[in-house]
Amino acid sequence: MIKVLITGGAGYIGSILSEELLKNDYQVTVVDNFMYNQTSLNHIIGNKKIEVINSDVRNFNAIKKYFTSSDVIIPLAAIVGAPACKKDPIGSTTINKDSIFEILKNASNDQLILMPTTNSAYGSGDQNNLCDENSNLNPISIYAKDKVEVEKVLMQKNNAISLRLATVFGMSPRMRLDLLVNDFVYRAYFDGFNVLYEGNFKRNYIHVRDVSKCFLHCLKNVDQMKSQIYNVGLTEANLSKKELCVIIKKRLPNFYFIENEFEKDEDQRNYIVSNEKIEKTGFKADYSIDDGIEELISGYRCFKKNMYGNI
């Protein structure tokens, strides 16, 4: 049985991926410090194929034995989002970059590393400029800059795959409301109103369950995909903020939005992304933006306002 270690395995992506790996008969070890007091693994903790280690990924000596005994390493542990990274820049860099360098330094040539990086590396550019894996990188945020540095070191290894994830959306056992689609649907559902800053800015999106599906796709197609970088997103979802709001309004007709034409958005990401390379390997996402919006509305019916946060 293939042994997979996931750092941050109780997080937004990790809590879904851990369950899917178990369903596909992988042995799973999760390393997570449960910094948000999440209970996102409760529903699978009784499975005999999962082991959960409550530890900080930065304390590598304490968890080294779990890494060395694994066939596959998926480093999901991270402080994500510009506000969270800005609030704790030292923590951000030590988790998002330094701890990954330690993993890469200690990984053997036989261990496969599946690394989530980010579309945010493309930064700010012309919204009509289609970015592929060979495009110039222009990271703006601390998070994106750290991911770019990690990817450079990662791709020096022969047994690694970098997945440049689009902005993720959808429901998860460890929910996040800071992600753009999740945030916009939340505002539409609870407030009925949103103010857009630079509403023409575009980016690409991907459902959290499709991210999990992509990791499994990599595991099943390692020989074809290793030593490569792939954008991972919905080809039909290179959307501006305004276009996204129009789609949300079709589900929530009482939602209203206006554009503030006088102020800039602090988040200057603006790009469209090609996912052709990953699609040529046979990967296809299952969830559309509209599917995700419908799911989020259903999920928010179970929420109290301000129930989840990331900072």
Secondary structure, 3 states (H helix, E strand, C coil): CCEEEEECCCCCCHHHHHHHHHHCCCEEEEEECCCCCCCCCCCCCCCCCEEEEECCCCCHHHHHHHHHCCCEEEECCCCCCHHHHHHCHHHHHHHHHHHHHHHHHHCCCCCEEEEEEEHHHHCECCCCCEECCCCCCCCCCHHHHHHHHHHHHHCCCCCEEEEEECEEECCCCCCCCCCHHHHHHHHHHHCCEEEEECCCCEEEEEEHHHHHHHHHHHHHCHHHHCCEEEEECCCCCEEEHHHHHHHHHHHCCCCEEEEECCCCCCCCCECEECCHHHHCCCCCCCCCHHHHHHHHHHHHCCCCCCCCCCC
